[in-house]
Amino acid sequence: MKFKYLLTILISIILVFGFLVYARATELQSPMSLYHDNFFLFGDEANQTKFQVSAKYNLLWPFDSGIYVAYSQLTHWYVYGDRDTMHSAYQPEVLYRFTSGDNPFNNFKIPFVDYIQAAPEYHCSTGVEGVNHRAVNEYYGQIQMSVGEIYNFGFNARMFGYYTICDKNKDINEYQKNYQADIFFKLQSGNVLGLDKEELHCTFSGDPLNKGFIEVKFIVRLFTTYIQPHLFLDYYRGYLQDMVTYNQKDNVIRIGIDFTN
């Protein structure tokens, strides 16, 4: 790998980490908070790097429940060797989240429910015209349920439909079948040094053994600090990994850092 690419990657990591540190540090004083996983991962020569930034803004702060505007950006960066191209998926959305036990309704708690979420508008596109243009406009409903305060087991299910689908990816639902699900285990003890907020996820969509995907994520905390970077091991098998190449099958392991928790 050429030195300039190593330098570019290092600068990018520093910038992403700086943004996430600021967002996390102001989370308790601001309606702005992190949303999906924020990470930077390194893959092999074929699949290369992948990173994501994601945040949401609560219009009904200070409750965790409320109407949010959110933005996520997932980027596949082909930077090793002589390659230097990016494919990004830009994902703005408007959503309502009802958080069990933290809401304007006297903190009403639904047993085993973490949150219920609905989005009347979710957009995902590559942000370019021409041969690599891909886009969908969706609406969805989502629920997360779990049990256990220290050893936390649960699942997250998201069902969605479409307003519009771009002609260049008109068959995309063959690969996801209007749903995405996640089964997870989290170690949430705040009293066990070095064993706090470890996570294991199995996420899948469509037919995971045919047209669809399965992703296994293992996240382990590295340091006992307020800003807690995590080691992130990610295995992905199937379709839909990249918005541009959604109909091409991938089988890849990546490793990197997650800054979300």
Residue, then its C-alpha position, 0 to 999 in steps of 0.5 A: m500500500k502506498f504511503k499516501y493512502l496510509l496517510t489518507i486513512l489515518i487522517s480520515i480515522i482522526l476526523v471521524f473519531g473527533f466528530l464522534v467524541y464531540a457528539r458523545a461528549t455533548e449527548l447529555q447536554s444536547p438533543m443530538s445523539l449517535y444513532h446506528d453503529n459508527f465505525f471504521l473497518f479494514g477488509d482484504e484487497a477485494n473488499q477493502t475498507k468500510f465506515q459509517v457515521s450516524a446521528k439523530y436529533n430529537l425534536l422533543w428533547p429531553f425524553d429519549s422518546g420523540i420525533y427525530v431527524a436522522y442521518s447515516q452514511l455508509t461508505h465502501w472505500y477502495v483505497y488499497g494499491d492503485r485503487d481510490t474510489m468510494h461508494s456511499a449510501y446516503q440515508p436521511e430519515v424522519l422517525y418517531r421513537f417511543t422508548s419504554g420507560d423514558n417518554p412523556f407519558n409518565n415514563f410508561k414502561i411496556p414489559f420486555v419492549d425497549y422501543i417502538q419506532a416508525a418512519p414515514e420517510y426513509h431515503c437511501s441513495t448513492g447520491v450520484e447520477g449515471v451508471n452508479h445511481r441507486a435509490v429507494n424511498e421507504y416507510y417502516g415500522q420497527i420494534q426491539m424487545s429484550v430481557g435481562e439487565i446484565y445478560n441482555f438477550g433480544f431481537n430487533a425487527r424492521m418491516f418496510g414498504y416502498y414509495t418509489i424504487c429507482d429503475k437501476n435497482k428495481d429488483i432490490n426487494e428480491y434480496q431483502k423481502n421487506y424486512q430486516a431482523d437482528i438477534f443479539f446478546k449484550l453484556q451490560s454490567g456497569n460493575v465489571l471492569g473490561l466486561d461492559k457493553e460487549e455485544l454479539h449480533c446476528t443480522f439477516s434479511g431476505d433469504p439468508l441462504n439464497k438471495g439475502f444476507i447474514e451478518v455477524k458482528f462481535i463488539v468488545r470494549l477496549f478501554t474503560t473510559y467515558i468515550q469507549p472505543h470498541l474492537f469490531l469484528d464483522y463477518y458479512r455473507g450475501y447481497l446488499q452490502d454495497m448499494v451500488t453492487y447490491n445484486q453481487k454476492d460478498n463473503v468477507i471478514r473485516i476488523g476495526i473500531d466502533f465508537t458508538n457505545 
